[in-house]
Amino acid sequence: MCARDLLVENKSHMCRVILEPSGMSLEVPRGTTILEAASGAGFRIRAECGGKGLCGKCIVKVHPPEGASPPEIAESEFITQKELEAGIRLACQCRIEGFLSVEVPPESQETEEALGKIALRGRYRVDPTVKRLFLAGSGASLGDERQPSDLVEKLLERLEELGILPEPRLELGALRELSMSPSLQGDLTVICHKDRGITGIREGIKQPSLGVALDIGTTTLAAYLCDLTSGEILASAGVANPQRRFGQDVISRIGFASQGRGSLLELHREVIQGLNGLIHKCLARARAAAQQVDEVVAVGNTCMVELFSGLNPRALGAAPYLPVTRSFPDLRASELGLEISPGANVHILPVISGFVGADTVSAILADGLHNRHEITLLVDIGTNGEIVLGGRCGLWATSCATGPALEGAHISCGMRAIRGAIHRVWEHGGRLHWETLGGPEARPRGLCGSGIIDAIATLRSMGVILPSGRLKEEAPGVILDEKGIGRAFPLVGKQDTATAKDIQITLGDIRQIQLAKAALCVGIMFLMRRAGVERVDRLVLTGAFGARFDWRSAVAIGMIPQEAISGEVETMENAAGLGAVMALLDQGQRREAASLARSVKVLELAQEPDFGVEYPMAMGFPAARWEESPDLTPERDILVP
Amino acid sequence: MCARDLLVENKSHMCRVILEPSGMSLEVPRGTTILEAASGAGFRIRAECGGKGLCGKCIVKVHPPEGASPPEIAESEFITQKELEAGIRLACQCRIEGFLSVEVPPESQETEEALGKIALRGRYRVDPTVKRLFLAGSGASLGDERQPSDLVEKLLERLEELGILPEPRLELGALRELSMSPSLQGDLTVICHKDRGITGIREGIKQPSLGVALDIGTTTLAAYLCDLTSGEILASAGVANPQRRFGQDVISRIGFASQGRGSLLELHREVIQGLNGLIHKCLARARAAAQQVDEVVAVGNTCMVELFSGLNPRALGAAPYLPVTRSFPDLRASELGLEISPGANVHILPVISGFVGADTVSAILADGLHNRHEITLLVDIGTNGEIVLGGRCGLWATSCATGPALEGAHISCGMRAIRGAIHRVWEHGGRLHWETLGGPEARPRGLCGSGIIDAIATLRSMGVILPSGRLKEEAPGVILDEKGIGRAFPLVGKQDTATAKDIQITLGDIRQIQLAKAALCVGIMFLMRRAGVERVDRLVLTGAFGARFDWRSAVAIGMIPQEAISGEVETMENAAGLGAVMALLDQGQRREAASLARSVKVLELAQEPDFGVEYPMAMGFPAARWEESPDLTPERDILVP
């Protein structure tokens, strides 16, 4: 005991922290923030602002008070004095000063599994770049009369006997594996890559050749494990992109990466670790081994694929917003730290420009609009919005900064589309109704993007929200501020929520949605104008958010212009992920991707002369049916962000 | 103090060891051998048997006796009871049981620097595979009208403007470097490899392109830093191969590597670490940076280059003794862990067979015998002996197990050719004379290989050694054993040595040399016979040992047959290292190497039917001039090992 006391005294700059509900116990230096302590231990607390005290999402409860630093000014923005006294704090601001127990409520935890993005199933066309050749132990003597010789020659002789003579080049990894089985008498599997030659040699039983398609989203990572022979998707998994703790959007990640080699490496490692976790999860689900994975295809926006490859994305942060490269060389899994066969080939689909990435190329492949005669408008809305317009005659693309609001971030009661999120809102008989993800027994915790769009469209149709975006003061339910101006509209009272707090739509939330929807709407209109298209035959909605919202609500709030719904409207679950699967299975798709990356024409919205005028104009809401005509003039000044 | 006492008590299984003369202090688990403790701390104690208690070279003095385990039986083979009581122990057998001070005498220390092997100087023909292109900051605007574009295209445009358009492929490492300088406004250096494309991009001032030639010997590693533009050797360094602690010869390393992936990795890491140390030393001497090294060429025997590349050499340990591959793919420095530019190209010269390695190919390149009309006999003697015979008309090669005796190992007073080694012995006026390496003020510590050959030849010519290899009992100076048989001949009395012990030639030493010289002699004779050569126009002696001994002594003891000295005799300092330098500087040499590896015919001595008969026959010594004729018959039985 004496020794322990002394140790405590000696190490008095270290403090013990217990994270609840997991009960995880940590020892950290005095002065560490709770967010840093948790993150260092792999426990994720939401920090959409990157830990700057700006988003208020990292609320925790601490005990005892003397174990924590005094409240910061930033905390009083989100937490009342009374709550602060009760130990409610922001994990990013509160520093650990002594022994501390920290309770992290579910709404402050980063949920590991993302719903929806991984719902791909099926079988696709197969023509892989990698093939496994199985050599059953022949027992044939390898004693050789000819001199000199080597193991590689012996192996190639055996392949020749079988009538298979692939590219006779062996990579170092394959040589290393070959050197482990010098007799060549047992069963052998030889992994041959079309361009790279023999990339692996395995002893032992015959196992199917597998591949992994990776969809690297700013917000969500997804992995699909596929059988490279049958073309079947065997398993899939999704997770929040762990890079989120360095900032919610692409711009903040570029900023962080530009701080130096260390930050860049950290972002690179985070995404690789996240993907490794997904790959292991998929393998466990399919009861397969990491050594079976012979190929990987990765897609993502330009910034995400650059960070995935360890490139510094800082050129994307300033005009002319250039990617480092549009087509990536094929890599080995070991070069990136992916925990599969070290020699497995990693192919990254090409990007089109700094803001139209490999995910867009992949979504085009998935839909096949480039091979259709009709004019298709493909709208992929995740953390960013990417728009592709055209058909066989040619394609135009642009991207617009819809921002993370559509995924529930920067929204007061926003959350991602996971269990407990309100995803549908409608009016019936003069009353608001809602539905949560996870079934009726999932009590609501907040609103995901599609719920917010629905809520705003519904409140707009009920006249609670005015064309300018203001809340109508005299409408029933609207909460007023001290000046008598509408501040918020409660959707669900605290008695019905899982958090015991009202779920409400605030004026600030409506502004966030206005910014996002205007960007998308103007993007579509400019792209149609530039492409000379007046009528769209097919509107395809996809993306983490795009596939899930009610497009009628989106049209009602002016997020999608009327011109875009002149033909069919389809939704497609995660086109980017599907395209990655298709390119994994079929080398023909990679050739198409390469040709798309060169041929798609890009419109840079920010460089369009009229953009600065039309963008603020598009922020108002269209007239509801019962309204005479919207009158935006008196309030236009407050619409400019 | 109370806390510290408690810590000591808690950690009572740890013991402190002080290594003298360095004063290095270590804490190791109780029961660790002194050899393991020292080796774990990077302090090298000689252990030619790999720490098995067989070589007796790791003698140390310990204090106090209670800190060390009781003596093992193996120790009494090398240490008298009286010495054991005085604390003299074998470091590989003595386990640490408590606080212990260990004095490591100089003769038990692995000396870091190897003399001789690095003595190459000069300038060679230049046509490198890697070139640096320097782009001075032009200040030209890179604002581009065309869309889309990327940094790679911008770079290639600049190279095109300069009239240089190399292979437009960029490797990942180069892309990563390019992404660090997104403006492309500053000075840039682009590193282009003939086959691999652009492998590196550097910001900043113009620096010469450097290369490193590595000569990976079983006993000694050497590195040569060269200017790839001027062809000059800028610096060189040598060191004992740190793999020596796993065994002195190739066979024991193969055995250790075959124990499992861990052992293989350990051997690989040891040689890479040793080479990294040498490269850093060369760079420091030439005041150059690791980032300037654009290419590496490595040579060594087959086992050494396999371990260097991380291949398991176990196929070399059993018939038909096959190498994994005869030609290696080019690698990146990062794949091996070499601490230079991660993308630097590593080329390994090809091997000819399991026992005729890249060092032999390299020695052929250095001498150029393959382009000569005369018949050359090239004898490269290091830890193994490799023999090449022929000329433009064709080449034959073989290798023979001369063993490490010729480098001073397995010899009672043997040592490597470093300061204090007796390297020349001669007779004048009926008295023996000797000379040490390091000048007259270096007191002798032992005999290196050339000293042993001279000593035996001299004692033979004086009649002290009989044709059979026995010591003549009645000769003055010969020490007899209890049966009155000659046991040893002291060359230098202890009053004149640095170790205060006699330096002597024992019967066992003579047997070791007989085994080695017979192997070489029979190898040369069989090769001449197989090639149908009766007269050698040129004898070229090279290798760590081959270049340094007096060939007349070697002929006198029958190590080199009379037939081999029918023409000129030349010696060449480290032909293998020189060939590596030439192949580093000139890609033409690599093409020649590839062609040699395919065309040189190999003779496997062990498979020759008469070898088993002729080898023991060759162990006797030729008649000295004054002798009538050697009479080997009565003693032949004791010559067979």
Interface residues (C-beta under 8 A of the other chain):
Chain A: C2 A3 L6 L7 N10 G143 D144 Q147 P148 S149 D150 L151 V152 E153 K154 R169 L170 E171 L172 L175 R176 L178 S179 M180 P182 E306 S309 G310 L311 N312 P313 R314 A315 A318 P320 L322 P323 V324 T325 R326 F328 P329 L331 E335 I352 S353 K601 V602 E604
Chain B: C2 A3 L6 L7 N10 G143 D144 Q147 P148 S149 D150 L151 V152 K154 R169 L170 E171 L172 L175 R176 L178 S179 M180 P182 E306 S309 G310 L311 N312 P313 R314 A315 A318 P320 L322 P323 V324 T325 R326 F328 P329 L331 E335 I352 S353 K601 V602 E604
